[in-house]
Amino acid sequence: MTSLARTPVRRIIAAVADAAARWSDADFPPRVRLLDRIMERTGYTLPVVEYALDSLFFSIDRTALEDTIADELGSLAALDGFTPRTGRPDAHARAAGRVCIVSSRTTIGVAIVPAIFALCAKCDVVVKDREDGLVRAFFLTLAQELDAFPNAARAQAWDGESEGTDLAEFDAVVAFGSDDTLVRIRQRTSANAAFVGYGAKASVGYAGRDALTAENLRSFTDAAARDLVLYETEGCMSLHVLFIERDGNVKPQEVARAIASAVERAAVEFPPGLRDAAAGARILSARNLAAFRSAAGSGAVFSDKTASYIAVLDPPFDEPPALLPRTLAVRTVDSPADALDYVRAHALPVEAVAIAGTRDDIVNMALDMQANRMTSFGALQRPPLAGGHGGHPRIGNFVRWVTREV
């Protein structure tokens, strides 16, 4: 039996929401104490870290948790006991058992969302946390809200070198990391364990020819710039490629130039983070190559003197996205089919698509890209709690359904 097995689910949800509300306060002492450690680990600047913590904890409230769980499971009551179902046997969503969540290197607090849903499923949760200790600190706040949490929610330091060595004892494993890391972790889990892997992905944007005008160009590019600069373009929901339809109200070169200006404005609110020498060299090389091509009459490049950002207009089709900090490929296309061809040519795993213009062919393009989320520009980096990250359910992997036919 798990530590939370006898605790009503509404009581668990209330405790989680109350703890998150405390962490939503920028002056909450445990949060303040962790800021420097998070900045040191990620290299992100203080405004970016504060934005990440606000986005995370403000999204966790009682209504969002209750609605998401009820929608997935049919009712909250299914977690507390058998519930009637139309045309099907009564059923009880019992805790899957022990859950391990392996955190990632870059994303701030990425393990917290699956952890809280696993706790709401009444599982015992162990998080292999990164060295900044954010998850551990949040779990300590949970323990102040509910006596059962100290035994139900634990965080262990993890340096990325020993992933998966003790995973066979868990009933469900959630892991974030590179595809190679996920393969190694999966090989160390039990054959009967549920495994949820979040590998490396990218996000793209698409603007239809009628979606951009001289009047809305600034608001559009400001939104796109935010999607680009947050988290140094390292996340799966960062904007890596922007597709602009030709023959629109605004010329693609004007869009690319406006994005460059928008990135400079965004840098005032979200200054660039620390970059190691290798990353800096790759960014300079990408800019110089794009400038060489532009001088030869192919495409264009927009940047500043220090290459703190790069917007490359129409790089060669056979060139994959650079996936570098604050580096955006702006590709002109005739239709969504051209964008789909590019994504497929480079086997680009797409997490989300930002859309300007709601034509059916654009929506179908996103579906054909196998994107898990469609949203507006400016919202890529702020997914709702109820959204299915990676296309996975929020709580479904943490329960085991038991039916009663008598």
Rosetta blueprint (number, residue, H / E / L):
1 M L
2 T L
3 S L
4 L L
5 A L
6 R L
7 T L
8 P L
9 V H
10 R H
11 R H
12 I H
13 I H
14 A H
15 A H
16 V H
17 A H
18 D H
19 A H
20 A H
21 A H
22 R H
23 W H
24 S L
25 D L
26 A L
27 D L
28 F L
29 P H
30 P H
31 R H
32 V H
33 R H
34 L H
35 L H
36 D H
37 R H
38 I H
39 M H
40 E H
41 R H
42 T H
43 G L
44 Y L
45 T L
46 L H
47 P H
48 V H
49 V H
50 E H
51 Y H
52 A H
53 L H
54 D H
55 S H
56 L H
57 F H
58 F H
59 S H
60 I L
61 D L
62 R H
63 T H
64 A H
65 L H
66 E H
67 D H
68 T H
69 I H
70 A H
71 D H
72 E H
73 L H
74 G L
75 S L
76 L L
77 A H
78 A H
79 L H
80 D L
81 G L
82 F L
83 T E
84 P E
85 R E
86 T L
87 G L
88 R E
89 P E
90 D E
91 A E
92 H E
93 A E
94 R E
95 A E
96 A L
97 G L
98 R E
99 V E
100 C E
101 I E
102 V E
103 S L
104 S L
105 R L
106 T L
107 T L
108 I L
109 G L
110 V L
111 A L
112 I H
113 V H
114 P H
115 A H
116 I H
117 F H
118 A H
119 L H
120 C H
121 A L
122 K L
123 C L
124 D E
125 V E
126 V E
127 V E
128 K E
129 D E
130 R L
131 E L
132 D L
133 G L
134 L H
135 V H
136 R H
137 A H
138 F H
139 F H
140 L H
141 T H
142 L H
143 A H
144 Q H
145 E H
146 L L
147 D L
148 A L
149 F H
150 P H
151 N H
152 A H
153 A E
154 R E
155 A E
156 Q E
157 A E
158 W L
159 D L
160 G L
161 E L
162 S L
163 E L
164 G L
165 T L
166 D L
167 L H
168 A H
169 E H
170 F L
171 D L
172 A E
173 V E
174 V E
175 A E
176 F E
177 G L
178 S L
179 D H
180 D H
181 T H
182 L H
183 V H
184 R H
185 I H
186 R H
187 Q H
188 R L
189 T L
190 S L
191 A L
192 N L
193 A L
194 A E
195 F E
196 V E
197 G E
198 Y E
199 G L
200 A L
201 K L
202 A E
203 S E
204 V E
205 G E
206 Y E
207 A E
208 G L
209 R L
210 D L
211 A L
212 L L
213 T L
214 A L
215 E L
216 N L
217 L H
218 R H
219 S H
220 F H
221 T H
222 D H
223 A H
224 A H
225 A H
226 R H
227 D H
228 L H
229 V H
230 L H
231 Y H
232 E H
233 T H
234 E L
235 G L
236 C L
237 M L
238 S L
239 L E
240 H E
241 V E
242 L E
243 F E
244 I E
245 E E
246 R L
247 D L
248 G L
249 N L
250 V L
251 K L
252 P H
253 Q H
254 E H
255 V H
256 A H
257 R H
258 A H
259 I H
260 A H
261 S H
262 A H
263 V H
264 E H
265 R H
266 A H
267 A H
268 V H
269 E H
270 F L
271 P L
272 P L
273 G L
274 L L
275 R L
276 D L
277 A H
278 A H
279 A H
280 G H
281 A H
282 R H
283 I H
284 L H
285 S H
286 A H
287 R H
288 N H
289 L H
290 A H
291 A H
292 F H
293 R H
294 S H
295 A H
296 A L
297 G L
298 S L
299 G L
300 A E
301 V E
302 F E
303 S E
304 D L
305 K L
306 T L
307 A L
308 S L
309 Y L
310 I E
311 A E
312 V E
313 L E
314 D L
315 P L
316 P L
317 F L
318 D L
319 E L
320 P L
321 P L
322 A L
323 L L
324 L L
325 P L
326 R L
327 T E
328 L E
329 A E
330 V E
331 R E
332 T E
333 V E
334 D L
335 S L
336 P H
337 A H
338 D H
339 A H
340 L H
341 D H
342 Y H
343 V H
344 R H
345 A H
346 H L
347 A L
348 L L
349 P L
350 V E
351 E E
352 A E
353 V E
354 A E
355 I E
356 A E
357 G L
358 T L
359 R L
360 D H
361 D H
362 I H
363 V H
364 N H
365 M H
366 A H
367 L H
368 D H
369 M L
370 Q L
371 A L
372 N L
373 R E
374 M E
375 T E
376 S L
377 F L
378 G L
379 A L
380 L L
381 Q L
382 R L
383 P L
384 P L
385 L L
386 A L
387 G L
388 G L
389 H H
390 G H
391 G H
392 H L
393 P L
394 R L
395 I L
396 G H
397 N H
398 F H
399 V E
400 R E
401 W E
402 V E
403 T E
404 R E
405 E L
406 V L
